Amino acid sequence: MDRAHAPQRRTTGLLVLLGTVLLGGWLWSSLFGHVRAVEATTLYPTFEVAAEPLVLAVEPGEVVRGSLSRGQSIFGLLNRYGVSADQQQKLLESARQITDLSRVRVGTPYRIHRGADGHMTSFELDYSTSRLLRISATPFGFLASAHPIEFTTRSRTLSGTAGNSLFAPLMGEKGGPDLIRRLRNLFAWRIDFNRDVRPGDRYHITVDEVWRDGQFDRFGLVRYVRLSVRGQVMEALRYGAEFYDPEGRAIRGTLLPSPVEYAYISSHFSTARRHPIKGFVKPHYGVDFAASYGSPVRAAGDGEVTFAAHKGANGRLVTIRHNGVYRTAYAHLSRFGRGIKRGVRVKQGQIIGYVGSSGLSTGSHLHYAVYRDGRPVNPLKLDYTPISESVSLALDNEFQLAWDTMRLAVSRQESAPAAATDPTLAQVAVR
C-alpha cells in the first residue's frame, strides 16, 4: 500500500516546492522594484544646507557668494552647509588634481550652488585670478574641473572733490582702497598726499571696471588721471604699459619718496640727533614715518632684496639694492611680506613688510633710509624726477589722439548737469 501511494506523495512535494519558488520570486521582484523606485527619487549625495549667519539668506536654487574670512577654512565653511567630515575628505581628494584646498588664502572668493530642493549641487572657488575650481556633487561622488573666469570690462569716469583727503569719496566703495593706493603710488614723486592736499582739490579718473556674473568685481586698469592740487594740474595717460605726461615723459619715478602711508614724520634725517632711548648724540641716517601698527610697507623701487631678517637695534630689517647706485633700508618692521627673503626680486610698490616697533624703538614707525653709492642721503631731498622717454613720443599721432579722447570725455563730464543727464557719469557713482 505504501508503494502504491509513493508516486502521489512525490507529485505533491514537487508541486509544493514549485509553489514556494514562484512565491519567493514574486516577493523578491516586488522588493527589488520598490528599491529601484526609492533610488530613482534619491539624490546622491544629499547635503542639508545649514543656516549661514555671515551671508544673506537665499532661496533654494540661488547662489551663495562670499569670501574666506580670517581664521576660516574651506572645511569650516563646508561644515556650515552640512557637508560631513567624510564627504569633506572626498571633496578634498577630488580637488587635489587641480589645487590644494587646505592652503586657500584669506579673501578667496567662493560660490555655493543649490538645487531647487535646497541641496548643494556644486562648490566653486577662485584658485587664481583667472581660473576657478568647480566641484560638482554627482550620484557617483564629487567631480572636480577647472574653468576660466569670465569677466567683462566697462570704462568709467570718476570725479570727486577732496575733503579730509583727496580720494575720500572713493574710500567706501568696493575696490576703492586698492584704487587709491595705485593712484597715490603713481603720483608719489610729485605729491605728498599727507601734506599737499587741501579741501576743494579735484580729481578725474578714467578706469576700467571689471564685472563678473552681472556684478561689479573690482577696478581694473587706470587709463587717465587728472589731479588739481593747490592750483597745480597734473595729468597721466596710460599708453602701452607705462603712464606718460603730455610731453611724452614717463610718470613713474626712480624711487617712491615715502614707502608707507604715514601720519607724520617723527624724526628727520640728521648727522647729530639725540637718541630717544640711549640719550647720547649720534647720526640718524634716515627718516622715521609714524604710522599705524601693521600698515603695509612697500618697496620704493624695483630691485633685489639683499637682507631680510632681525638685526639688532634695527629689529626686523629689509634692504633692497635697486641698481648700482641706490639702496634702501626699512627697519623696525612687525613682520615681513609674503615671500620676502634674500635674493628675491621685487617691484616698485610691492609689499615687503608691515610697520612695527621691533628692535630699539619707542613706538610704531618705519625707519626709512636711502643710500647713494654707499653713502646715506636724505630721502626727503632726493630728486624724484620721472624716468624720461624719447621726446619723439610726444609727436606720435596715436599718442596725441589718446590724449584728445580722454580729455574730451572729462570735458563732457564737467559740462554735463550733475548726474542727471547720465547716471554713469555721476560723481563717484560706483556700484
PEQUI-V495126 format. One record per residue. N is the residue number from 1. NEAR is the number of other C-alpha atoms within 10 Angstrom. Layout:
n: <N,N>
near: <NEAR,NEAR>
This chain:
n: <1,2,3,4,5,6,7,8,9,10,11,12,13,14,15,16,17,18,19,20,21,22,23,24,25,26,27,28,29,30,31,32,33,34,35,36,37,38,39,40,41,42,43,44,45,46,47,48,49,50,51,52,53,54,55,56,57,58,59,60,61,62,63,64,65,66,67,68,69,70,71,72,73,74,75,76,77,78,79,80,81,82,83,84,85,86,87,88,89,90,91,92,93,94,95,96,97,98,99,100,101,102,103,104,105,106,107,108,109,110,111,112,113,114,115,116,117,118,119,120,121,122,123,124,125,126,127,128,129,130,131,132,133,134,135,136,137,138,139,140,141,142,143,144,145,146,147,148,149,150,151,152,153,154,155,156,157,158,159,160,161,162,163,164,165,166,167,168,169,170,171,172,173,174,175,176,177,178,179,180,181,182,183,184,185,186,187,188,189,190,191,192,193,194,195,196,197,198,199,200,201,202,203,204,205,206,207,208,209,210,211,212,213,214,215,216,217,218,219,220,221,222,223,224,225,226,227,228,229,230,231,232,233,234,235,236,237,238,239,240,241,242,243,244,245,246,247,248,249,250,251,252,253,254,255,256,257,258,259,260,261,262,263,264,265,266,267,268,269,270,271,272,273,274,275,276,277,278,279,280,281,282,283,284,285,286,287,288,289,290,291,292,293,294,295,296,297,298,299,300,301,302,303,304,305,306,307,308,309,310,311,312,313,314,315,316,317,318,319,320,321,322,323,324,325,326,327,328,329,330,331,332,333,334,335,336,337,338,339,340,341,342,343,344,345,346,347,348,349,350,351,352,353,354,355,356,357,358,359,360,361,362,363,364,365,366,367,368,369,370,371,372,373,374,375,376,377,378,379,380,381,382,383,384,385,386,387,388,389,390,391,392,393,394,395,396,397,398,399,400,401,402,403,404,405,406,407,408,409,410,411,412,413,414,415,416,417,418,419,420,421,422,423,424,425,426,427,428,429,430,431>
near: <5,6,7,8,9,10,11,10,11,10,10,11,12,11,11,10,11,12,12,12,11,11,12,12,12,12,12,12,12,11,12,12,12,12,11,11,11,10,11,9,8,11,14,15,17,17,20,14,17,12,11,13,8,7,10,10,11,12,13,16,15,14,16,18,13,16,16,17,13,9,7,14,17,17,18,14,16,20,17,15,18,18,22,14,13,8,17,18,13,14,22,19,16,19,20,12,11,15,16,13,18,11,9,16,16,13,12,15,16,20,16,19,18,21,14,11,13,17,21,25,22,19,20,20,21,20,19,12,9,11,14,20,22,22,22,18,21,14,10,8,14,22,15,20,14,18,12,12,14,11,15,14,16,12,15,19,25,20,23,19,20,18,15,13,18,25,24,16,18,20,14,10,15,15,17,17,15,14,20,16,13,14,15,18,20,19,21,20,21,17,16,13,17,14,10,13,20,17,13,16,21,21,20,22,22,21,20,18,22,17,17,13,10,8,11,18,16,17,20,16,15,21,19,22,25,19,19,18,20,13,9,8,12,16,20,25,23,19,16,8,6,12,20,25,16,15,14,22,19,21,24,23,22,18,25,22,23,20,24,24,18,19,13,13,13,14,15,17,20,15,12,12,16,14,12,11,9,9,9,10,12,13,12,20,22,26,22,22,23,21,21,18,16,16,20,21,23,23,27,30,25,18,21,19,23,16,19,23,17,17,15,12,13,20,21,25,24,27,24,27,19,22,13,9,11,20,24,23,23,29,30,29,31,22,19,20,18,9,9,18,18,15,13,14,15,20,15,19,20,16,21,27,26,24,28,25,21,23,18,14,18,10,14,21,32,32,25,25,21,26,18,14,12,11,11,17,18,18,22,14,9,12,12,17,14,18,12,13,14,11,11,9,16,17,12,11,10,12,18,15,11,15,19,11,11,18,18,11,14,21,11,11,22,13,8,14,12,13,14,10,11,11,11,17,23,19,17,19,16,19,10>
